[in-house]
Amino acid sequence: MVNDTNLPEASRTYSYLGPSGTFTEAALAQVPEAQGQVWRSVNNVGEALQDVVTGRSTAAMIAIENSVEGGVSVTQDALATTPGLQIMGEYLVNVNFVLVARRGTTLDRVKIINAHPVAYGQCQRWINTHLPDHEHIPASSNVAAAATLFNGSIADAAIAPPAIVQHYDVELLAQNIGDNDRAVTRFILVGQRMPASEPTGSDKTSLIAELPEDEAGSLNSLLDNFSTRGVNLGLIQSRPIGDALGRYRFVLDIDGHIRDERVADALLGIKRFSPHVIFLGSYPRADGIVSSPGPRYSNEAFTDARDWLRDVIAGKPPAD
Protein backbone atom coordinates (compact mmCIF):
# COMPACT_ATOMS: atom_id res chain seq x y z
CA MET A 1 0.00 0.00 0.00
CA VAL A 2 1.20 3.51 -0.81
CA ASN A 3 -0.03 6.98 0.05
CA ASP A 4 -2.11 8.97 -2.43
CA THR A 5 0.36 11.85 -2.82
CA ASN A 6 3.28 12.29 -5.23
CA LEU A 7 2.12 9.40 -7.42
CA PRO A 8 2.45 9.07 -11.20
CA GLU A 9 -0.73 9.61 -13.21
CA ALA A 10 -0.92 5.91 -14.09
CA SER A 11 -1.44 4.94 -10.46
CA ARG A 12 -4.80 3.46 -9.56
CA THR A 13 -6.80 3.83 -6.36
CA TYR A 14 -8.59 1.00 -4.56
CA SER A 15 -11.06 1.71 -1.76
CA TYR A 16 -11.48 -0.59 1.22
CA LEU A 17 -13.13 -0.55 4.63
CA GLY A 18 -10.43 0.73 6.94
CA PRO A 19 -8.42 1.68 8.80
CA SER A 20 -5.37 -0.45 8.13
CA GLY A 21 -5.53 -3.94 9.58
CA THR A 22 -9.11 -4.90 8.65
CA PHE A 23 -10.13 -8.16 7.02
CA THR A 24 -11.14 -6.07 3.99
CA GLU A 25 -7.55 -4.90 3.64
CA ALA A 26 -6.44 -8.55 3.83
CA ALA A 27 -8.82 -9.33 0.95
CA LEU A 28 -7.46 -6.43 -1.12
CA ALA A 29 -3.95 -7.75 -0.53
CA GLN A 30 -4.96 -10.81 -2.61
CA VAL A 31 -5.53 -8.68 -5.75
CA PRO A 32 -2.36 -8.68 -7.91
CA GLU A 33 -3.41 -5.55 -9.82
CA ALA A 34 -3.73 -3.59 -6.57
CA GLN A 35 -0.16 -4.15 -5.43
CA GLY A 36 1.89 -0.95 -5.44
CA GLN A 37 -1.19 1.16 -6.06
CA VAL A 38 -3.08 3.60 -3.82
CA TRP A 39 -5.25 1.99 -1.16
CA ARG A 40 -7.88 4.41 0.12
CA SER A 41 -9.38 3.71 3.55
CA VAL A 42 -13.10 4.51 3.79
CA ASN A 43 -15.67 4.33 6.57
CA ASN A 44 -18.50 2.32 5.01
CA VAL A 45 -19.74 0.42 1.97
CA GLY A 46 -21.64 3.41 0.59
CA GLU A 47 -18.53 5.56 0.57
CA ALA A 48 -16.52 2.80 -1.10
CA LEU A 49 -19.06 2.39 -3.91
CA GLN A 50 -19.39 6.14 -4.41
CA ASP A 51 -15.63 6.26 -4.91
CA VAL A 52 -16.11 3.86 -7.82
CA VAL A 53 -19.15 5.64 -9.27
CA THR A 54 -17.41 9.02 -9.25
CA GLY A 55 -14.17 7.62 -10.63
CA ARG A 56 -12.13 8.45 -7.55
CA SER A 57 -11.24 4.77 -7.26
CA THR A 58 -10.73 2.09 -9.88
CA ALA A 59 -12.46 -0.47 -7.68
CA ALA A 60 -13.62 -1.09 -4.12
CA MET A 61 -13.26 -4.17 -1.93
CA ILE A 62 -16.35 -4.89 0.17
CA ALA A 63 -17.71 -7.84 2.18
CA ILE A 64 -20.70 -9.64 0.62
CA GLU A 65 -21.16 -12.87 2.60
CA ASN A 66 -20.04 -14.63 5.75
CA SER A 67 -20.18 -18.36 6.37
CA VAL A 68 -21.71 -17.77 9.82
CA GLU A 69 -23.92 -14.70 9.41
CA GLY A 70 -24.89 -15.16 5.75
CA GLY A 71 -25.22 -12.29 3.28
CA VAL A 72 -24.11 -8.79 4.25
CA SER A 73 -27.36 -6.89 3.85
CA VAL A 74 -25.84 -3.41 3.65
CA THR A 75 -23.72 -4.51 0.68
CA GLN A 76 -26.59 -6.29 -1.06
CA ASP A 77 -28.83 -3.24 -0.69
CA ALA A 78 -26.12 -0.88 -1.91
CA LEU A 79 -25.50 -2.99 -5.02
CA ALA A 80 -29.25 -3.01 -5.72
CA THR A 81 -29.54 0.77 -5.55
CA THR A 82 -26.25 1.97 -7.04
CA PRO A 83 -26.31 1.76 -10.86
CA GLY A 84 -23.38 1.07 -13.15
CA LEU A 85 -21.41 -1.32 -10.94
CA GLN A 86 -19.94 -4.73 -11.71
CA ILE A 87 -18.25 -7.42 -9.63
CA MET A 88 -14.75 -8.08 -10.94
CA GLY A 89 -13.69 -10.87 -8.60
CA GLU A 90 -14.24 -12.55 -5.24
CA TYR A 91 -11.78 -13.27 -2.45
CA LEU A 92 -12.01 -15.39 0.71
CA VAL A 93 -10.55 -14.48 4.10
CA ASN A 94 -10.55 -16.71 7.18
CA VAL A 95 -11.75 -14.68 10.14
CA ASN A 96 -11.26 -14.88 13.88
CA PHE A 97 -11.30 -12.32 16.63
CA VAL A 98 -9.64 -11.16 19.82
CA LEU A 99 -10.90 -9.02 22.69
CA VAL A 100 -8.65 -6.05 23.42
CA ALA A 101 -8.72 -3.12 25.83
CA ARG A 102 -6.63 -0.22 27.08
CA ARG A 103 -3.49 -1.20 28.95
CA GLY A 104 -4.22 -2.21 32.52
CA THR A 105 -7.79 -3.32 31.86
CA THR A 106 -8.81 -6.76 33.14
CA LEU A 107 -11.65 -8.91 31.83
CA ASP A 108 -13.74 -8.54 34.98
CA ARG A 109 -13.89 -4.76 34.42
CA VAL A 110 -15.37 -5.02 30.93
CA LYS A 111 -18.98 -3.86 30.82
CA ILE A 112 -19.24 -2.16 27.41
CA ILE A 113 -17.91 -3.69 24.17
CA ASN A 114 -17.30 -1.82 20.91
CA ALA A 115 -17.61 -4.11 17.88
CA HIS A 116 -18.67 -4.19 14.25
CA PRO A 117 -22.16 -5.79 14.14
CA VAL A 118 -21.01 -8.73 11.99
CA ALA A 119 -18.05 -9.47 14.26
CA TYR A 120 -20.27 -9.10 17.31
CA GLY A 121 -22.69 -11.64 15.88
CA GLN A 122 -19.89 -14.13 15.27
CA CYS A 123 -18.69 -14.00 18.88
CA GLN A 124 -21.98 -14.36 20.69
CA ARG A 125 -21.26 -17.67 22.40
CA TRP A 126 -17.99 -16.51 23.95
CA ILE A 127 -19.34 -13.09 24.91
CA ASN A 128 -22.50 -14.42 26.54
CA THR A 129 -20.47 -16.98 28.48
CA HIS A 130 -17.73 -14.67 29.76
CA LEU A 131 -19.48 -11.27 29.74
CA PRO A 132 -23.21 -11.99 30.18
CA ASP A 133 -24.05 -8.47 31.46
CA HIS A 134 -22.23 -6.47 28.77
CA GLU A 135 -23.53 -3.70 26.52
CA HIS A 136 -22.67 -3.38 22.82
CA ILE A 137 -21.71 -0.25 20.87
CA PRO A 138 -21.63 -0.79 17.06
CA ALA A 139 -18.46 0.20 15.21
CA SER A 140 -17.94 0.98 11.52
CA SER A 141 -15.18 -1.63 11.16
CA ASN A 142 -13.32 -4.20 13.22
CA VAL A 143 -10.21 -2.05 13.50
CA ALA A 144 -12.21 1.13 14.15
CA ALA A 145 -13.70 -0.64 17.17
CA ALA A 146 -10.23 -0.86 18.74
CA ALA A 147 -9.20 2.61 17.58
CA THR A 148 -12.09 4.23 19.43
CA LEU A 149 -10.68 2.97 22.72
CA PHE A 150 -8.12 5.75 22.39
CA ASN A 151 -10.56 8.42 21.19
CA GLY A 152 -12.70 8.99 24.25
CA SER A 153 -15.04 6.02 23.78
CA ILE A 154 -17.01 4.83 26.80
CA ALA A 155 -16.33 1.25 25.73
CA ASP A 156 -14.13 -0.83 28.00
CA ALA A 157 -13.03 -3.29 25.31
CA ALA A 158 -13.30 -4.02 21.61
CA ILE A 159 -13.62 -7.04 19.34
CA ALA A 160 -10.95 -6.85 16.64
CA PRO A 161 -8.85 -8.94 14.23
CA PRO A 162 -5.79 -10.67 15.73
CA ALA A 163 -3.46 -8.35 13.78
CA ILE A 164 -4.72 -5.39 15.83
CA VAL A 165 -1.84 -5.88 18.27
CA GLN A 166 0.52 -4.87 15.45
CA HIS A 167 -1.19 -1.49 15.03
CA TYR A 168 -2.26 -0.44 18.54
CA ASP A 169 -0.79 -0.69 22.04
CA VAL A 170 -3.62 -2.72 23.52
CA GLU A 171 -4.17 -5.21 26.30
CA LEU A 172 -4.98 -8.63 24.85
CA LEU A 173 -7.79 -9.97 27.04
CA ALA A 174 -8.80 -13.06 25.03
CA GLN A 175 -7.95 -14.82 21.78
CA ASN A 176 -9.95 -16.99 19.38
CA ILE A 177 -13.29 -15.73 20.66
CA GLY A 178 -15.17 -16.45 17.42
CA ASP A 179 -17.92 -19.04 17.66
CA ASN A 180 -16.67 -20.88 14.58
CA ASP A 181 -12.95 -21.33 13.99
CA ARG A 182 -13.65 -22.13 10.32
CA ALA A 183 -15.55 -18.92 9.64
CA VAL A 184 -14.86 -17.37 6.25
CA THR A 185 -15.89 -14.02 4.81
CA ARG A 186 -16.34 -13.58 1.06
CA PHE A 187 -15.31 -10.23 -0.34
CA ILE A 188 -15.97 -8.82 -3.80
CA LEU A 189 -13.98 -6.33 -5.84
CA VAL A 190 -16.44 -3.92 -7.47
CA GLY A 191 -15.68 -1.64 -10.40
CA GLN A 192 -17.61 0.23 -13.07
CA ARG A 193 -19.61 -1.67 -15.69
CA MET A 194 -17.49 -3.12 -18.49
CA PRO A 195 -17.76 -5.81 -21.20
CA ALA A 196 -18.01 -9.35 -19.85
CA SER A 197 -14.72 -11.15 -19.33
CA GLU A 198 -13.91 -14.48 -20.91
CA PRO A 199 -15.03 -17.55 -18.92
CA THR A 200 -12.39 -19.51 -17.02
CA GLY A 201 -14.38 -22.71 -16.49
CA SER A 202 -14.64 -21.93 -12.78
CA ASP A 203 -16.94 -18.92 -12.65
CA LYS A 204 -19.80 -17.39 -10.74
CA THR A 205 -22.52 -14.98 -11.90
CA SER A 206 -24.36 -12.64 -9.54
CA LEU A 207 -27.62 -10.83 -10.17
CA ILE A 208 -30.61 -9.28 -8.44
CA ALA A 209 -34.18 -9.90 -9.59
CA GLU A 210 -37.65 -8.89 -8.45
CA LEU A 211 -40.82 -10.96 -8.67
CA PRO A 212 -43.48 -9.63 -11.07
CA GLU A 213 -46.24 -9.98 -8.47
CA ASP A 214 -46.86 -11.45 -5.04
CA GLU A 215 -48.76 -14.65 -5.70
CA ALA A 216 -48.40 -18.37 -5.08
CA GLY A 217 -45.64 -19.94 -7.15
CA SER A 218 -43.90 -16.70 -8.21
CA LEU A 219 -40.58 -17.59 -6.59
CA ASN A 220 -40.77 -21.12 -7.97
CA SER A 221 -41.32 -19.67 -11.45
CA LEU A 222 -38.24 -17.50 -11.01
CA LEU A 223 -36.09 -20.44 -9.95
CA ASP A 224 -37.41 -22.68 -12.74
CA ASN A 225 -35.41 -20.56 -15.16
CA PHE A 226 -32.27 -22.02 -13.62
CA SER A 227 -33.27 -25.60 -12.86
CA THR A 228 -34.59 -26.32 -16.36
CA ARG A 229 -31.24 -25.26 -17.80
CA GLY A 230 -29.01 -27.11 -15.36
CA VAL A 231 -27.80 -23.95 -13.62
CA ASN A 232 -26.98 -24.39 -9.94
CA LEU A 233 -27.70 -21.67 -7.39
CA GLY A 234 -25.03 -21.01 -4.79
CA LEU A 235 -26.91 -18.28 -2.96
CA ILE A 236 -30.45 -16.90 -2.85
CA GLN A 237 -31.38 -14.25 -0.34
CA SER A 238 -34.38 -11.94 -0.12
CA ARG A 239 -34.09 -8.24 0.68
CA PRO A 240 -36.98 -5.80 1.10
CA ILE A 241 -37.43 -3.37 -1.79
CA GLY A 242 -38.72 -0.82 0.69
CA ASP A 243 -41.70 0.64 -1.17
CA ALA A 244 -44.33 -1.57 0.48
CA LEU A 245 -44.70 -4.48 2.89
CA GLY A 246 -44.25 -7.87 1.27
CA ARG A 247 -42.17 -6.54 -1.65
CA TYR A 248 -38.80 -8.25 -1.96
CA ARG A 249 -35.91 -8.51 -4.36
CA PHE A 250 -33.72 -11.63 -4.56
CA VAL A 251 -29.94 -11.64 -4.55
CA LEU A 252 -28.71 -14.64 -6.56
CA ASP A 253 -25.33 -16.29 -7.12
CA ILE A 254 -25.29 -18.95 -9.81
CA ASP A 255 -22.62 -21.32 -11.07
CA GLY A 256 -21.25 -20.42 -14.49
CA HIS A 257 -20.49 -17.43 -16.70
CA ILE A 258 -22.78 -15.20 -18.74
CA ARG A 259 -20.94 -16.40 -21.86
CA ASP A 260 -21.92 -20.00 -21.04
CA GLU A 261 -24.92 -20.92 -23.18
CA ARG A 262 -26.96 -22.35 -20.30
CA VAL A 263 -26.38 -19.28 -18.13
CA ALA A 264 -27.15 -16.84 -20.94
CA ASP A 265 -30.35 -18.71 -21.74
CA ALA A 266 -31.36 -18.66 -18.06
CA LEU A 267 -30.73 -14.90 -17.84
CA LEU A 268 -32.90 -14.34 -20.91
CA GLY A 269 -35.66 -16.24 -19.14
CA ILE A 270 -35.18 -14.15 -15.98
CA LYS A 271 -35.34 -10.95 -18.01
CA ARG A 272 -38.64 -12.01 -19.60
CA PHE A 273 -40.03 -12.97 -16.20
CA SER A 274 -38.81 -10.25 -13.83
CA PRO A 275 -39.82 -6.57 -14.02
CA HIS A 276 -36.37 -5.51 -12.81
CA VAL A 277 -33.11 -7.42 -13.22
CA ILE A 278 -29.64 -6.18 -12.23
CA PHE A 279 -26.65 -8.04 -13.67
CA LEU A 280 -23.83 -7.75 -11.13
CA GLY A 281 -21.15 -9.59 -13.06
CA SER A 282 -19.55 -12.89 -14.04
CA TYR A 283 -16.18 -13.49 -12.43
CA PRO A 284 -13.76 -16.29 -11.40
CA ARG A 285 -14.73 -18.29 -8.32
CA ALA A 286 -12.37 -17.86 -5.38
CA ASP A 287 -12.50 -21.57 -4.55
CA GLY A 288 -11.60 -22.68 -8.08
CA ILE A 289 -14.43 -25.25 -8.24
CA VAL A 290 -15.27 -26.21 -11.83
CA SER A 291 -18.96 -26.49 -12.67
CA SER A 292 -19.88 -29.66 -14.58
CA PRO A 293 -23.44 -29.27 -15.90
CA GLY A 294 -23.54 -32.53 -17.87
CA PRO A 295 -23.97 -33.14 -21.61
CA ARG A 296 -27.59 -31.93 -21.82
CA TYR A 297 -26.53 -28.47 -20.66
CA SER A 298 -23.20 -28.06 -22.43
CA ASN A 299 -22.59 -25.14 -24.80
CA GLU A 300 -22.66 -27.62 -27.68
CA ALA A 301 -26.09 -28.93 -26.66
CA PHE A 302 -27.60 -25.44 -26.74
CA THR A 303 -25.90 -24.60 -30.03
CA ASP A 304 -27.05 -27.85 -31.61
CA ALA A 305 -30.63 -27.23 -30.48
CA ARG A 306 -30.63 -23.76 -32.04
CA ASP A 307 -29.18 -25.11 -35.29
CA TRP A 308 -31.86 -27.80 -35.37
CA LEU A 309 -34.63 -25.25 -34.88
CA ARG A 310 -33.22 -22.97 -37.59
CA ASP A 311 -33.09 -25.86 -40.04
CA VAL A 312 -36.66 -26.89 -39.19
CA ILE A 313 -37.91 -23.35 -39.81
CA ALA A 314 -35.97 -23.20 -43.08
CA GLY A 315 -37.43 -26.51 -44.22
CA LYS A 316 -34.09 -28.25 -44.51
CA PRO A 317 -34.10 -32.07 -44.43
CA PRO A 318 -32.83 -33.60 -41.20
CA ALA A 319 -29.13 -34.41 -41.08
CA ASP A 320 -28.13 -38.07 -41.18
C-alpha positions as CSV (number, residue, x, y, z in Angstrom):
1,M,0.0,0.0,0.0
2,V,1.2,3.5,-0.8
3,N,0.0,7.0,0.0
4,D,-2.1,9.0,-2.4
5,T,0.4,11.8,-2.8
6,N,3.3,12.3,-5.2
7,L,2.1,9.4,-7.4
8,P,2.4,9.1,-11.2
9,E,-0.7,9.6,-13.2
10,A,-0.9,5.9,-14.1
11,S,-1.4,4.9,-10.5
12,R,-4.8,3.5,-9.6
13,T,-6.8,3.8,-6.4
14,Y,-8.6,1.0,-4.6
15,S,-11.1,1.7,-1.8
16,Y,-11.5,-0.6,1.2
17,L,-13.1,-0.6,4.6
18,G,-10.4,0.7,6.9
19,P,-8.4,1.7,8.8
20,S,-5.4,-0.4,8.1
21,G,-5.5,-3.9,9.6
22,T,-9.1,-4.9,8.7
23,F,-10.1,-8.2,7.0
24,T,-11.1,-6.1,4.0
25,E,-7.6,-4.9,3.6
26,A,-6.4,-8.6,3.8
27,A,-8.8,-9.3,0.9
28,L,-7.5,-6.4,-1.1
29,A,-4.0,-7.8,-0.5
30,Q,-5.0,-10.8,-2.6
31,V,-5.5,-8.7,-5.7
32,P,-2.4,-8.7,-7.9
33,E,-3.4,-5.5,-9.8
34,A,-3.7,-3.6,-6.6
35,Q,-0.2,-4.1,-5.4
36,G,1.9,-1.0,-5.4
37,Q,-1.2,1.2,-6.1
38,V,-3.1,3.6,-3.8
39,W,-5.3,2.0,-1.2
40,R,-7.9,4.4,0.1
41,S,-9.4,3.7,3.5
42,V,-13.1,4.5,3.8
43,N,-15.7,4.3,6.6
44,N,-18.5,2.3,5.0
45,V,-19.7,0.4,2.0
46,G,-21.6,3.4,0.6
47,E,-18.5,5.6,0.6
48,A,-16.5,2.8,-1.1
49,L,-19.1,2.4,-3.9
50,Q,-19.4,6.1,-4.4
51,D,-15.6,6.3,-4.9
52,V,-16.1,3.9,-7.8
53,V,-19.2,5.6,-9.3
54,T,-17.4,9.0,-9.2
55,G,-14.2,7.6,-10.6
56,R,-12.1,8.5,-7.5
57,S,-11.2,4.8,-7.3
58,T,-10.7,2.1,-9.9
59,A,-12.5,-0.5,-7.7
60,A,-13.6,-1.1,-4.1
61,M,-13.3,-4.2,-1.9
62,I,-16.3,-4.9,0.2
63,A,-17.7,-7.8,2.2
64,I,-20.7,-9.6,0.6
65,E,-21.2,-12.9,2.6
66,N,-20.0,-14.6,5.7
67,S,-20.2,-18.4,6.4
68,V,-21.7,-17.8,9.8
69,E,-23.9,-14.7,9.4
70,G,-24.9,-15.2,5.7
71,G,-25.2,-12.3,3.3
72,V,-24.1,-8.8,4.3
73,S,-27.4,-6.9,3.9
74,V,-25.8,-3.4,3.7
75,T,-23.7,-4.5,0.7
76,Q,-26.6,-6.3,-1.1
77,D,-28.8,-3.2,-0.7
78,A,-26.1,-0.9,-1.9
79,L,-25.5,-3.0,-5.0
80,A,-29.2,-3.0,-5.7
81,T,-29.5,0.8,-5.6
82,T,-26.2,2.0,-7.0
83,P,-26.3,1.8,-10.9
84,G,-23.4,1.1,-13.2
85,L,-21.4,-1.3,-10.9
86,Q,-19.9,-4.7,-11.7
87,I,-18.2,-7.4,-9.6
88,M,-14.7,-8.1,-10.9
89,G,-13.7,-10.9,-8.6
90,E,-14.2,-12.6,-5.2
91,Y,-11.8,-13.3,-2.4
92,L,-12.0,-15.4,0.7
93,V,-10.6,-14.5,4.1
94,N,-10.5,-16.7,7.2
95,V,-11.7,-14.7,10.1
96,N,-11.3,-14.9,13.9
97,F,-11.3,-12.3,16.6
98,V,-9.6,-11.2,19.8
99,L,-10.9,-9.0,22.7
100,V,-8.6,-6.1,23.4
101,A,-8.7,-3.1,25.8
102,R,-6.6,-0.2,27.1
103,R,-3.5,-1.2,28.9
104,G,-4.2,-2.2,32.5
105,T,-7.8,-3.3,31.9
106,T,-8.8,-6.8,33.1
107,L,-11.7,-8.9,31.8
108,D,-13.7,-8.5,35.0
109,R,-13.9,-4.8,34.4
110,V,-15.4,-5.0,30.9
111,K,-19.0,-3.9,30.8
112,I,-19.2,-2.2,27.4
113,I,-17.9,-3.7,24.2
114,N,-17.3,-1.8,20.9
115,A,-17.6,-4.1,17.9
116,H,-18.7,-4.2,14.2
117,P,-22.2,-5.8,14.1
118,V,-21.0,-8.7,12.0
119,A,-18.0,-9.5,14.3
120,Y,-20.3,-9.1,17.3
121,G,-22.7,-11.6,15.9
122,Q,-19.9,-14.1,15.3
123,C,-18.7,-14.0,18.9
124,Q,-22.0,-14.4,20.7
125,R,-21.3,-17.7,22.4
126,W,-18.0,-16.5,23.9
127,I,-19.3,-13.1,24.9
128,N,-22.5,-14.4,26.5
129,T,-20.5,-17.0,28.5
130,H,-17.7,-14.7,29.8
131,L,-19.5,-11.3,29.7
132,P,-23.2,-12.0,30.2
133,D,-24.1,-8.5,31.5
134,H,-22.2,-6.5,28.8
135,E,-23.5,-3.7,26.5
136,H,-22.7,-3.4,22.8
137,I,-21.7,-0.2,20.9
138,P,-21.6,-0.8,17.1
139,A,-18.5,0.2,15.2
140,S,-17.9,1.0,11.5
141,S,-15.2,-1.6,11.2
142,N,-13.3,-4.2,13.2
143,V,-10.2,-2.0,13.5
144,A,-12.2,1.1,14.1
145,A,-13.7,-0.6,17.2
146,A,-10.2,-0.9,18.7
147,A,-9.2,2.6,17.6
148,T,-12.1,4.2,19.4
149,L,-10.7,3.0,22.7
150,F,-8.1,5.8,22.4
151,N,-10.6,8.4,21.2
152,G,-12.7,9.0,24.2
153,S,-15.0,6.0,23.8
154,I,-17.0,4.8,26.8
155,A,-16.3,1.2,25.7
156,D,-14.1,-0.8,28.0
157,A,-13.0,-3.3,25.3
158,A,-13.3,-4.0,21.6
159,I,-13.6,-7.0,19.3
160,A,-11.0,-6.9,16.6
161,P,-8.8,-8.9,14.2
162,P,-5.8,-10.7,15.7
163,A,-3.5,-8.3,13.8
164,I,-4.7,-5.4,15.8
165,V,-1.8,-5.9,18.3
166,Q,0.5,-4.9,15.5
167,H,-1.2,-1.5,15.0
168,Y,-2.3,-0.4,18.5
169,D,-0.8,-0.7,22.0
170,V,-3.6,-2.7,23.5
171,E,-4.2,-5.2,26.3
172,L,-5.0,-8.6,24.8
173,L,-7.8,-10.0,27.0
174,A,-8.8,-13.1,25.0
175,Q,-7.9,-14.8,21.8
176,N,-9.9,-17.0,19.4
177,I,-13.3,-15.7,20.7
178,G,-15.2,-16.4,17.4
179,D,-17.9,-19.0,17.7
180,N,-16.7,-20.9,14.6
181,D,-12.9,-21.3,14.0
182,R,-13.6,-22.1,10.3
183,A,-15.5,-18.9,9.6
184,V,-14.9,-17.4,6.2
185,T,-15.9,-14.0,4.8
186,R,-16.3,-13.6,1.1
187,F,-15.3,-10.2,-0.3
188,I,-16.0,-8.8,-3.8
189,L,-14.0,-6.3,-5.8
190,V,-16.4,-3.9,-7.5
191,G,-15.7,-1.6,-10.4
192,Q,-17.6,0.2,-13.1
193,R,-19.6,-1.7,-15.7
194,M,-17.5,-3.1,-18.5
195,P,-17.8,-5.8,-21.2
196,A,-18.0,-9.3,-19.9
197,S,-14.7,-11.1,-19.3
198,E,-13.9,-14.5,-20.9
199,P,-15.0,-17.6,-18.9
200,T,-12.4,-19.5,-17.0
201,G,-14.4,-22.7,-16.5
202,S,-14.6,-21.9,-12.8
203,D,-16.9,-18.9,-12.6
204,K,-19.8,-17.4,-10.7
205,T,-22.5,-15.0,-11.9
206,S,-24.4,-12.6,-9.5
207,L,-27.6,-10.8,-10.2
208,I,-30.6,-9.3,-8.4
209,A,-34.2,-9.9,-9.6
210,E,-37.7,-8.9,-8.4
211,L,-40.8,-11.0,-8.7
212,P,-43.5,-9.6,-11.1
213,E,-46.2,-10.0,-8.5
214,D,-46.9,-11.4,-5.0
215,E,-48.8,-14.7,-5.7
216,A,-48.4,-18.4,-5.1
217,G,-45.6,-19.9,-7.1
218,S,-43.9,-16.7,-8.2
219,L,-40.6,-17.6,-6.6
220,N,-40.8,-21.1,-8.0
221,S,-41.3,-19.7,-11.5
222,L,-38.2,-17.5,-11.0
223,L,-36.1,-20.4,-9.9
224,D,-37.4,-22.7,-12.7
225,N,-35.4,-20.6,-15.2
226,F,-32.3,-22.0,-13.6
227,S,-33.3,-25.6,-12.9
228,T,-34.6,-26.3,-16.4
229,R,-31.2,-25.3,-17.8
230,G,-29.0,-27.1,-15.4
231,V,-27.8,-23.9,-13.6
232,N,-27.0,-24.4,-9.9
233,L,-27.7,-21.7,-7.4
234,G,-25.0,-21.0,-4.8
235,L,-26.9,-18.3,-3.0
236,I,-30.4,-16.9,-2.9
237,Q,-31.4,-14.2,-0.3
238,S,-34.4,-11.9,-0.1
239,R,-34.1,-8.2,0.7
240,P,-37.0,-5.8,1.1
241,I,-37.4,-3.4,-1.8
242,G,-38.7,-0.8,0.7
243,D,-41.7,0.6,-1.2
244,A,-44.3,-1.6,0.5
245,L,-44.7,-4.5,2.9
246,G,-44.2,-7.9,1.3
247,R,-42.2,-6.5,-1.7
248,Y,-38.8,-8.2,-2.0
249,R,-35.9,-8.5,-4.4
250,F,-33.7,-11.6,-4.6
251,V,-29.9,-11.6,-4.6
252,L,-28.7,-14.6,-6.6
253,D,-25.3,-16.3,-7.1
254,I,-25.3,-19.0,-9.8
255,D,-22.6,-21.3,-11.1
256,G,-21.3,-20.4,-14.5
257,H,-20.5,-17.4,-16.7
258,I,-22.8,-15.2,-18.7
259,R,-20.9,-16.4,-21.9
260,D,-21.9,-20.0,-21.0
261,E,-24.9,-20.9,-23.2
262,R,-27.0,-22.4,-20.3
263,V,-26.4,-19.3,-18.1
264,A,-27.1,-16.8,-20.9
265,D,-30.4,-18.7,-21.7
266,A,-31.4,-18.7,-18.1
267,L,-30.7,-14.9,-17.8
268,L,-32.9,-14.3,-20.9
269,G,-35.7,-16.2,-19.1
270,I,-35.2,-14.2,-16.0
271,K,-35.3,-11.0,-18.0
272,R,-38.6,-12.0,-19.6
273,F,-40.0,-13.0,-16.2
274,S,-38.8,-10.3,-13.8
275,P,-39.8,-6.6,-14.0
276,H,-36.4,-5.5,-12.8
277,V,-33.1,-7.4,-13.2
278,I,-29.6,-6.2,-12.2
279,F,-26.7,-8.0,-13.7
280,L,-23.8,-7.8,-11.1
281,G,-21.1,-9.6,-13.1
282,S,-19.6,-12.9,-14.0
283,Y,-16.2,-13.5,-12.4
284,P,-13.8,-16.3,-11.4
285,R,-14.7,-18.3,-8.3
286,A,-12.4,-17.9,-5.4
287,D,-12.5,-21.6,-4.5
288,G,-11.6,-22.7,-8.1
289,I,-14.4,-25.2,-8.2
290,V,-15.3,-26.2,-11.8
291,S,-19.0,-26.5,-12.7
292,S,-19.9,-29.7,-14.6
293,P,-23.4,-29.3,-15.9
294,G,-23.5,-32.5,-17.9
295,P,-24.0,-33.1,-21.6
296,R,-27.6,-31.9,-21.8
297,Y,-26.5,-28.5,-20.7
298,S,-23.2,-28.1,-22.4
299,N,-22.6,-25.1,-24.8
300,E,-22.7,-27.6,-27.7
301,A,-26.1,-28.9,-26.7
302,F,-27.6,-25.4,-26.7
303,T,-25.9,-24.6,-30.0
304,D,-27.1,-27.9,-31.6
305,A,-30.6,-27.2,-30.5
306,R,-30.6,-23.8,-32.0
307,D,-29.2,-25.1,-35.3
308,W,-31.9,-27.8,-35.4
309,L,-34.6,-25.2,-34.9
310,R,-33.2,-23.0,-37.6
311,D,-33.1,-25.9,-40.0
312,V,-36.7,-26.9,-39.2
313,I,-37.9,-23.3,-39.8
314,A,-36.0,-23.2,-43.1
315,G,-37.4,-26.5,-44.2
316,K,-34.1,-28.2,-44.5
317,P,-34.1,-32.1,-44.4
318,P,-32.8,-33.6,-41.2
319,A,-29.1,-34.4,-41.1
320,D,-28.1,-38.1,-41.2
